């Protein structure tokens, strides 16, 4: 074990080493932009420097994780557990994939602005603070750093009115959500006298109930986080924002931003409010049911593939809320595993979608991809794997993730949630399978269809690695499952009462 006395500057710096390393890297990218920012080569260089800056941060995560870092002394405002380190690793991988997907896309769309990559890194820094926050103040600061950067990224295509609309809607609704979150934090502090998650949780042990004002604050926290993860009825911004943003940014929002929100929500509920599960579990269950049902039903009616994937992302938020509801070690492991499965698949899907159209890919429909397998067989195969994994087809990592979620709710004897998850997953076949049918079973619209549908080398590397991982861990899931359960065990405080059981 590597104890860190977080009361000292050196101990605190070591605990925050991944975030510090990435912050320094983002400053290097900004300095580079000040001197070289006019040509496509300048933008490409900024992208490669941003990609390289992820390496020191990743090494710092590995150092802390393998060294068994743990706090010594007073409680720290940032967690030092395997759950945080696993979350940081996922965010860095999602950021690297986004940069790789963006390199060719930005040049093709004429978006020559190297500051794009600095914004991606700033968003990643905010996510890293968000997923590791052991204090509500740090959580809020991380959320805002992430959100401000993503607001700008959503409107990065300044010549596209839909991108500008996406940025404006995301900013206005994001500010609204932040107000709920901040007021919730204030009420929780007023009820408990603490903003530390561990201290709030410790104050409820021994039969001490959370005061009414604290329950109201918890409700406002759920509303604020509900906006960030796009759960129904707080989802209204997601379809338009996902549809209007540049496609690599949409993929980053649907994976990195969503993952950071869910991982932070898991830590809030299981560390700060395990004894108040009777207050928040019915709310989470209701949000999960509404999100699964509405997301899947509305996705059925979408013609645009990008908009279909946006509503699909809402449906997957419902599946994840089902795992969050369990509040157990298995539920937390299922959340982590499903976020990895969904993240890898969605990044690959949006990476492929980015070469199937132009101008934001808003007009890519089933007709646009008809006969794709005849001209681009590997691209069609990768897209088919993405659809099957999102569906939860056996042999893919998406199936393993859904199985883990089902296991967590069945263990807690919440069969209605499990049944609704299975039924809505079957409904999703109505919009995932037609994509595969169009690519393999329909004739191309013209002789030169899909002639330009070619992944750049950097994007092909990101998509290829994601597809391989989805298939390998889908066929051999034991390592992924055991790692997720072990990682969840480093953070979770089991919920007492009717949910206590095996594996908690």
PAFIDREN-430123 format. One record per residue (C-alpha): residue in one letter; x, y, z. Coordinates in pm, whole numbers, plus 50000, padded with zeros to 5 digits. Example, Ala and Ser with C-alpha at 12.3 -4.5 7.8 and 13.67 -1.06 7.14 Angstrom:
// PAFIDREN-430123
a512304955050780;s513674989450714;
// end
This chain:
// PAFIDREN-430123
x500005000050000;x501085035849937;x499695058750210;x499375095350115;x499145121250391;x496725144150209;x497205171150473;x500595178850319;x501085196449982;x503125167149849;x500475141549946;x497695162349794;x499705167149473;x500325129849443;x496645122349493;x495775146949215;x498675136948989;x496495124748694;x494525157248687;x497665178648728;x499455160348447;x496545164948208;x496155201548303;x499805207848217;x499315189747887;x496295211147801;x498335242547873;x500995230247631;x498305226147364;x497095261647432;x500625275547398;x501045256647074;x497805271846946;x499125306747015;x501935302246760;x500495277146514;x496795279746441;x496275287546073;x496595255645868;x495315220045871;x498835208645965;x498725231246272;x495405216446380;x496695181246324;x499825188346531;x497675201546816;x495675169346801;x498765147546826;x500155168347114;x496805165147294;x496895127747237;x500445125647375;x499435146047682;x497085118047785;x500035094547836;x501525110548152;x498055112448306;x497455075848226;x500795066348380;x499875085948693;x496595066748718;x498465033848681;x501005044448946;x498325052949201;x496195022549121;x498904995949119;x500615012249416;x497445008449623;x497275045549709;x495155052650016;x494625084050223;x496345089250554;x495115115150797;x492035136750750;x489445127250484;x490385139850140;x488065157849897;x489015134349611;x488665096549639;x491645073049646;x490045039949553;x489945015949261;x486585028849149;x488025063449089;x491085049848910;x488985027448683;x486755057248601;x489795079048523;x491155051948294;x487885050048103;x487695087948062;x491255089247929;x490495061347679;x487295078747566;x489225111347525;x491955094347323;x489355077947097;x487595111347048;x490835128346944;x491625100246700;x488135102546548;x488385140546526;x491715143346342;x490395134145998;x486835146246058;x487795182346135;x489975185145825;x487255170545603;x484655194645741;x487005224445718;x487005230646094;x490605242046124;x490815254446481;x493455238146705;x491735250647021;x489265222046970;x491755197847123;x492425220147424;x488665220947488;x488515182947469;x491265180947732;x489545206647955;x486345186247934;x488315155148032;x489825173148332;x486355182748450;x485175146648411;x488135134148611;x487315156948904;x483645147848874;x484105110048895;x486615112149178;x484855137949394;x484445128249759;x483035162549834;x480005179949683;x481995211949621;x484605193549414;x481795175549234;x480185208549136;x483485223749022;x484285193248809;x480815193748658;x481115230148557;x484615226848411;x483375197748200;x480135214948099;x481635248147990;x484095230547761;x481395208247612;x479085238247555;x481725252947324;x482475219547156;x478775214347076;x478765247046880;x482215243046731;x480955242546370;x480245279546364;x479045278746003;x476275254046083;x473045267946228;x472195234346387;x475505233746572;x474865268946704;x471385258046813;x472875227846991;x475335249447185;x472675274647288;x470205247947405;x472875228847591;x474125260247762;x470695272447873;x469445238747999;x472855230648149;x472775262948349;x469255254148464;x470455219748579;x473455234648759;x471125257248957;x469155226949080;x472375209049169;x473865238349358;x470685244749554;x470555207749639;x474125209349769;x473195239449983;x470205221250135;x472215189650204;x474885210550375;x472215228250578;x470725194950688;x473955176650768;x476575203650826;x478885186450577;x479695185550207;x481985155150241;x480215124350105;x481755101550368;x480815125150651;x477235128350524;x476955090350510;x478495086050856;x475995110551002;x473125087450908;x474455056251079;x473055043751406;x469455050151306;x469785087851254;x467365096550973;x468055122650706;x466045154350787;x463285165250550;x465385194150422;x468145169250345;x465705147550148;x464625178049948;x468285185649879;x468825149649769;x465855153149534;x467375184449379;x470695166149340;x468865138649151;x467215164448925;x470545181148849;x472275148248772;x469205136748577;x469715165548336;x473385156748290;x472735119848212;x469685127947993;x467085107948184;x463375113248121;x461825138548188;x465095158348187;x466115146347841;x464605173147618;x467965188447530;x469725156347423;x468215148647077;x468755183646938;x472195187947096;x473425153646985;x471995159546639;x473525194046588;x476995189346741;x479915176946528;x479735139046523;x482945131946725;x481685156346989;x478325138446993;x480145105647055;x482135121647337;x479005135947497;x477155102847470;x480035083847631;x482415105047839;x479905130547969;x477255104148037;x479765080848205;x481085108748429;x477545117848534;x476565082148618;x479775074048803;x479395105449013;x475755096849082;x476725061949199;x479255076249443;x476775101749579;x474055076249646;x476145047549776;x478605067549989;x476565097450110;x473015083850118;x473055045850166;x470755048250469;x468285070350280;x467655044450009;x463935043750089;x463805080249980;x465765078449655;x465185043249524;x461525048649421;x462555080449238;x465415063049057;x463135033948965;x460545057648820;x463185076348620;x464605043448490;x461215030548372;x460235063248202;x463645066448037;x463725030747904;x460175032347767;x460235067047610;x463785064447474;x463095031947291;x459625040947162;x460675074647020;x463825059746865;x461585036846659;x460155066646470;x463455083546377;x464635084546016;x468025100746080;x470555075746214;x472215102646423;x468935112046586;x468095075446635;x471375070446820;x470545101247031;x467265086047151;x469045052747186;x471445070147425;x468465081147633;x467215045147647;x470625033147764;x470515059248041;x467415040848159;x469275007648166;x472045023748369;x469575039048613;x468265003848670;x471734993348785;x472095024948996;x468795016549170;x470284984749320;x472785005149523;x474814973649587;x478274961549500;x476864941349210;x474794970949092;x477824993649100;x479894967648913;x477114964748653;x477055002548610;x480815003648556;x480814973948316;x477854986548115;x479385021148082;x482525005447935;x480494983547697;x478215011947592;x481115036647565;x483245014847338;x480285006447116;x478925041747090;x482305057647014;x482785032346733;x479245038046603;x479625075846589;x483105072046438;x481615051546154;x478655075046118;x481135103546075;x482295089945737;x478835081145605;x477765116945544;x478815153345537;x477855185345716;x477135169746052;x475655136945922;x472125148646005;x470775135045676;x472225099845699;x469275075645687;x468755038745613;x468595047445245;x472035063745274;x473675031745400;x471845007345171;x474324982145025;x477244994645236;x478544958945277;x479144955644902;x481504985244876;x482864987045233;x482494952245390;x484694958945695;x482914991645768;x479554974145742;x480764946145971;x481944970746235;x478644989846217;x476714957246251;x478734947646560;x477924981646712;x474194977046654;x474244941746796;x476174952447106;x473794981547169;x470924956947129;x472524933347381;x473084904247145;x474974874147289;x478644873547201;x479084911047250;x480124931247553;x476744948747546;x475064915547628;x477424910047922;x476644944748055;x472874939648034;x473194905548197;x475074921548487;x472344947948528;x469654921148527;x471594900948784;x471824931049017;x468074938549013;x467064901949032;x469344897849333;x467454926549496;x464154909549404;x462984938549188;x461504917548907;x459314945048749;x462434965348664;x464084934448515;x461014926548303;x460754962248172;x464454962048084;x464064929847884;x460904941647705;x462354975547610;x465544958647490;x463384937347259;x461694969047133;x465124983247047;x465554955446791;x463024974946583;x465565002346514;x468914984546548;x468264954846319;x466994975846022;x470434992246013;x472064958145962;x469404948145708;x469984980045508;x473754974845490;x473584937945393;x470194931545230;x469454962445022;x470844974344691;x472985005944684;x471195036844564;x473755043344290;x476875028544135;x479165052944317;x477405050344655;x479765048844954;x482795056344739;x483975082344990;x482985062545299;x486495055245417;x487805058045773;x491035078045812;x493855057945966;x493535073746308;x489775068146317;x490175032746185;x492585024946469;x490115037546732;x487145019446578;x489134987446524;x490334985646885;x486814992347014;x485264965146798;x487914939646900;x487364946947270;x483574944647232;x483874910347069;x486694896047283;x485114905147616;x481724895347481;x482954859847415;x485274858147721;x483514879647980;x484844864648304;x487824888348334;x485664919048272;x483024907748521;x485464898948799;x487394931348751;x484194952048766;x483034935049088;x486454938849252;x486664975449153;x483164982649281;x484104966949614;x486724993549677;x484085020749705;x480615007249777;x479025009150120;x476234983450106;x472694994950159;x471204981350478;x467704968650525;x465684949650262;x468424951550002;x471064934450212;x472094901750052;x474754881449884;x477444900049699;x476894933049882;
// end
